[in-house]
Amino acid sequence: MQGDERQRFILRRARTDGAVDVQLLAKELEVSAETIRRDLRVLESHGLLRRTHGGAYPVETRSYEAPLAVRCSRYVPEKKRIAAAAVELLGPAETVFIDEGFTLQLIAEVLPRDRPMTVLTAALGVAHLLSPRENLTVMLLGGEVRGNTEAVMGPWVSQMLQECVIDLAYVGANGISREHGLTTTDPVVAKVKAQVMKVSRRKVFCGIHTKFGAVSFCRFADFREFEAIITDTNLPSAEARRYIRSGGRLVRA
């Protein structure tokens, strides 16, 4: 198997499984571990993978976005801690936006049950989860359903948001970096997220450590626009300090 063919195989495997392991790939492809590491470096240089100790995971790009089923199976304890930390910042908010994504859905699960709130969302899972609760008014924004993320997007969503003033928005992204801010794979999705940023008094980013340093196709916000950036303790302390020195408030849960 030639190098380019091997790299395509590695990328497909990473996108199917959510991550790849150097030693397992070396054994399966019958090449040395150093050859696999070299392939991973090439794929990382093209912005398709991010290397980790002993492996790599895929970066979400214009042509690839991890399906919700994969997101629901990886780093679940870390995502639950992020959700719990996010809800601690709720404060007196009466109107709350909850973005698409599994981590954001976990926030919906732990919202307090002893107070009335209005929750706006474009995520079908969030609306389904919260709709039975008597003390909540749930507003599902309308538009085209994206099957991969089970969220509603499009110009109608942006138009509905234009009429709102939201106390607190919990926002996700496909990538966050100090150089390029928060990015997502789809310009339509980016437009909706940008509108959320515009109409929300307070904004909190919630994302697993693998989002950091990843850059996707469409930019929709600067990380300094957020009251807090919440991630997990797998984000290296040195990287966390860089965000703080650059003007962000970062919480590792």
C-alpha atoms as one frame of an Amber mdcrd trajectory, in Angstrom:
protein
   0.000   0.000   0.000   1.442   3.359  -1.066   1.680   6.294   1.320  -1.262
   8.299  -0.058  -3.461   5.195  -0.138  -2.434   4.328   3.423  -3.240   7.861
   4.574  -6.700   7.695   3.008  -7.269   4.428   4.826  -6.156   5.954   8.144
  -8.425   8.961   7.651 -11.433   6.755   6.847 -10.753   4.621   9.904 -10.423
   7.672  12.155 -13.693   9.108  10.891 -15.495   5.781  11.276 -14.166   4.899
  14.742 -13.682   8.400  16.130  -9.943   7.834  16.723  -7.013   5.653  15.640
  -4.170   3.985  17.530  -0.626   3.934  16.121   0.234   0.419  17.243  -3.024
  -1.106  16.014  -2.690   0.582  12.633   0.925  -0.562  12.297  -0.104  -4.146
  12.966  -3.095  -4.043  10.629  -1.225  -2.380   7.750   1.984  -4.360   8.361
   4.221  -1.293   8.546   6.328   0.224  11.296   4.893   2.475  13.980   7.177
   5.258  12.724   5.587   4.981   9.272   2.149   5.431  10.822   3.374   8.399
  12.858   4.736   9.948   9.662   1.347   9.437   7.978  -0.394  11.055  10.935
   1.923  14.061  10.719   1.029  14.475   7.039  -2.703  14.252   7.762  -2.346
  16.706  10.624  -0.468  19.167   8.397  -3.499  19.129   6.079  -5.847  19.871
   8.975  -7.579  16.486   8.780  -6.370  14.845  12.017  -5.077  15.960  15.400
  -2.356  13.778  16.897  -2.503  12.542  20.478  -0.124  10.438  22.558  -0.245
   7.098  20.718  -2.834   7.992  18.102  -5.005  10.660  16.518  -8.601  11.785
  16.142 -10.367  13.401  13.142 -10.881  17.135  12.765 -14.354  18.127  11.611
 -14.126  19.828   8.212 -16.424  21.065   5.438 -16.757  17.505   4.133 -16.807
  15.629   7.455 -18.722  16.073  10.681 -18.884  13.377  13.345 -22.394  11.912
  13.615 -24.256  12.335  16.871 -23.950   8.598  17.600 -20.140   8.906  17.701
 -20.286  12.010  19.908 -22.566  10.202  22.362 -20.025   7.423  22.857 -16.776
   9.333  23.440 -15.560  11.226  26.530 -18.959  10.902  28.201 -17.728  11.433
  31.828 -15.798  14.543  30.742 -18.826  15.917  28.897 -21.023  15.363  31.946
 -18.588  17.373  34.062 -18.627  20.173  31.501 -22.434  20.191  31.572 -22.520
  20.375  35.374 -20.039  23.274  35.387 -22.058  25.082  32.718 -25.278  24.919
  34.722 -23.475  26.397  37.726 -23.165  29.599  35.655 -26.900  29.811  34.992
 -27.430  32.635  37.496 -30.765  34.475  37.256 -31.266  33.696  33.543 -34.906
  33.239  32.568 -34.400  32.726  28.831 -31.721  30.222  27.796 -30.500  29.054
  24.398 -29.072  25.525  24.172 -27.075  24.746  21.034 -26.850  21.474  19.118
 -24.468  18.690  20.165 -24.234  15.940  22.762 -22.438  18.029  25.395 -25.125
  20.695  25.072 -27.846  18.052  25.392 -26.266  16.986  28.675 -26.681  20.566
  29.886 -30.399  20.267  29.204 -30.506  17.106  31.319 -29.138  18.870  34.409
 -31.041  22.166  34.215 -32.623  22.914  37.606 -36.166  21.652  38.080 -37.221
  24.119  40.762 -37.614  27.269  38.630 -39.474  28.359  35.500 -37.470  29.102
  32.351 -37.920  29.533  28.636 -35.498  27.379  26.646 -34.841  28.062  22.968
 -33.095  25.400  20.925 -32.523  24.170  17.407 -31.670  20.663  18.660 -34.420
  18.071  18.362 -32.968  16.002  21.202 -32.978  18.963  23.593 -36.583  19.834
  22.733 -37.692  16.207  23.158 -35.890  15.917  26.484 -37.268  19.126  28.000
 -40.792  19.260  26.560 -42.389  17.086  29.309 -41.176  19.400  32.088 -44.030
  21.522  33.407 -41.948  24.471  34.614 -40.278  25.018  31.221 -41.465  26.704
  28.064 -39.589  25.042  25.203 -39.302  26.857  21.873 -37.992  24.759  18.984
 -36.635  26.983  16.239 -37.938  26.024  12.805 -36.095  25.196   9.612 -34.355
  22.347   7.796 -33.326  19.341   9.888 -29.681  18.313   9.545 -29.730  14.524
   9.856 -26.125  14.228  10.980 -26.614  16.397  14.070 -30.412  16.150  14.478
 -30.626  19.940  14.610 -32.683  22.512  12.741 -30.805  25.094  10.686 -31.434
  27.614   7.942 -32.567  31.209   7.303 -35.848  30.762   9.199 -33.918  29.973
  12.367 -31.878  33.162  11.994 -35.042  35.189  11.345 -36.703  33.842  14.491
 -33.618  34.636  16.559 -33.587  38.237  15.307 -36.779  38.842  17.283 -35.336
  37.518  20.563 -33.271  38.828  23.446 -31.730  35.842  25.261 -30.339  36.006
  28.789 -27.801  33.180  28.397 -26.637  31.075  25.467 -24.805  27.784  25.792
 -22.878  27.486  22.531 -20.880  24.669  20.938 -18.493  24.555  17.966 -16.543
  22.134  15.823 -13.302  23.891  16.721 -11.871  26.652  18.880  -8.485  28.289
  18.497  -6.831  31.497  19.652  -5.922  32.366  16.059  -9.226  31.678  14.305
 -11.808  31.785  17.078 -14.796  29.450  17.010 -15.495  27.620  13.780 -18.042
  25.208  12.364 -18.331  23.118   9.209 -21.308  24.736   7.478 -21.881  28.403
   6.544 -25.608  28.058   7.294 -24.849  26.746  10.786 -22.257  29.492  11.286
 -24.835  32.152  10.437 -27.260  30.786  13.052 -24.551  30.641  15.730 -23.444
  34.192  14.876 -27.046  35.352  15.304 -27.215  33.623  18.685 -24.067  35.496
  19.726 -25.619  38.787  18.617 -28.919  38.458  20.523 -27.606  36.897  23.757
 -26.602  38.974  26.775 -24.281  36.263  28.124 -22.497  33.529  26.206 -20.834
  30.359  27.521 -18.852  28.008  25.279 -18.948  24.326  26.205 -16.625  21.881
  24.472 -14.410  18.867  25.031 -10.621  19.323  24.947 -10.389  17.818  21.445
 -12.088  20.945  20.060  -9.129  23.124  21.074  -6.691  23.902  18.297  -9.059
  22.442  15.703 -10.090  24.787  12.882 -13.119  24.120  10.715 -14.508  25.926
   7.669 -16.610  28.852   8.928 -15.771  31.285  11.723 -18.642  32.667  13.796
 -17.150  34.152  16.997 -14.022  35.191  18.859 -13.312  33.299  22.071 -13.077
  36.589  23.981 -16.802  37.184  23.392 -17.666  34.486  25.924 -18.233  34.997
  29.620 -16.659  31.578  30.133 -15.069  28.781  28.123 -15.757  25.421  29.760
 -13.810  22.279  28.895 -12.400  19.244  30.679  -9.177  18.649  32.573  -7.574
  16.847  29.613  -6.811  20.253  28.115  -3.160  20.870  29.070  -2.621  23.528
  31.733  -0.181  25.394  29.480  -2.812  25.701  26.756  -5.421  26.822  29.271
  -3.079  29.550  30.479  -2.578  30.799  26.918  -6.326  31.387  26.564  -6.447
  33.147  29.927  -3.493  35.388  29.051  -5.220  36.220  25.756  -8.278  37.523
  27.562 -10.543  34.494  28.030 -12.002  33.021  31.188 -11.386  29.290  30.978
 -12.824  26.636  33.313 -11.537  23.050  33.309 -14.182  20.788  34.847
